[in-house]
Structures are given as C-alpha cells and as structure tokens.
C-alpha cells in the first residue's frame, strides 16, 4: 500500500471487522481506492498470484456517485 500511496495511485479508505458465524473469528476487511479501474484489476491479478495471499478474498468494486448523499460520509467513513 505504501508504494502505491507515495505515487498517488492508491489510498486506504477504511479497515473494519465483520462478525462471522458463531464460533468463527471476525473477518478483517479493508478498502483501497485506486486511481483507475485498470489499476484495480492489475493489482487484484498480481495479488491473487502471490502465494502469501492465497487465503485472501479480493473484489474489485466500481463505485458510482449518488446525488444528494451528504450523509454518506457518516455511514461509510
């Protein structure tokens, strides 16, 4: 993340935990905003082929602007 952020190609948006089923540990989640959808797909492909990250589920989401969503920062920091 640090090399991408230093080149203004990515930004850490949030880190959180999601509770799983009873008895399961919480799942850690983080969101990274990247400069382009092409970069997002490239990073996902590179990280998916990294043997150290084999158990990480990665998704690429393209966010869309929502008019009059001033409250969204409170819901999704």
C-alpha positions as CSV (number, residue, x, y, z in Angstrom):
1,X,0.0,0.0,0.0
2,X,2.8,2.4,0.9
3,X,4.5,2.4,-2.6
4,X,1.1,3.0,-4.2
5,X,0.1,5.8,-1.9
6,X,3.5,7.5,-2.3
7,X,2.8,7.7,-6.1
8,X,-0.8,8.9,-5.5
9,X,-2.1,5.7,-7.1
10,X,-4.0,4.4,-4.1
11,X,-5.5,5.4,-0.8
12,X,-6.6,3.3,2.2
13,X,-10.3,4.1,2.7
14,X,-11.2,2.0,5.7
15,X,-10.3,-1.0,7.8
16,X,-13.0,-3.0,9.7
17,X,-14.1,-6.3,11.1
18,X,-17.1,-8.4,10.0
19,X,-18.5,-10.9,12.5
20,X,-18.8,-14.4,11.1
21,X,-20.9,-17.3,12.2
22,X,-21.0,-18.1,16.0
23,X,-17.7,-19.6,17.0
24,X,-15.8,-18.1,14.0
25,X,-13.3,-15.3,14.4
26,X,-14.2,-12.0,12.8
27,X,-13.1,-11.4,9.3
28,X,-10.9,-8.4,8.7
29,X,-11.8,-6.1,5.8
30,X,-10.0,-3.2,4.2
31,X,-10.9,-1.0,1.2
32,X,-8.3,0.6,-1.1
33,X,-9.3,3.3,-3.5
34,X,-7.1,3.2,-6.6
35,X,-6.5,5.7,-9.4
36,X,-8.2,3.7,-12.2
37,X,-10.3,0.5,-12.7
38,X,-7.4,-0.9,-14.9
39,X,-5.0,-0.5,-12.0
40,X,-7.5,-2.2,-9.7
41,X,-7.7,-5.2,-12.0
42,X,-4.0,-5.3,-12.4
43,X,-3.4,-5.2,-8.6
44,X,-6.0,-7.8,-8.0
45,X,-4.4,-10.1,-10.6
46,X,-0.9,-9.6,-9.1
47,X,-2.0,-10.1,-5.5
48,X,-4.1,-13.2,-6.4
49,X,-1.0,-14.8,-7.9
50,X,1.1,-14.0,-4.8
51,X,1.4,-17.3,-2.8
52,X,1.4,-15.4,0.5
53,X,-2.1,-14.0,-0.1
54,X,-3.8,-17.3,-1.2
55,X,-6.4,-17.1,1.5
56,X,-7.5,-13.5,0.9
57,X,-10.7,-12.9,-0.9
58,X,-10.3,-9.9,-3.2
59,X,-13.0,-8.0,-5.0
60,X,-12.9,-5.0,-7.4
61,X,-15.8,-2.6,-6.9
62,X,-16.5,0.3,-9.1
63,X,-18.3,3.0,-7.0
64,X,-20.9,5.3,-8.5
65,X,-21.8,8.8,-7.4
66,X,-25.1,9.1,-5.6
67,X,-26.8,12.6,-5.8
68,X,-27.7,14.2,-2.6
69,X,-25.8,11.7,-0.4
70,X,-24.3,14.2,2.0
71,X,-25.0,11.7,4.8
72,X,-22.9,9.0,3.2
73,X,-19.7,10.1,5.0
74,X,-21.3,9.3,8.3
75,X,-22.5,5.9,7.1
76,X,-19.3,4.9,5.1
77,X,-16.3,6.7,6.6
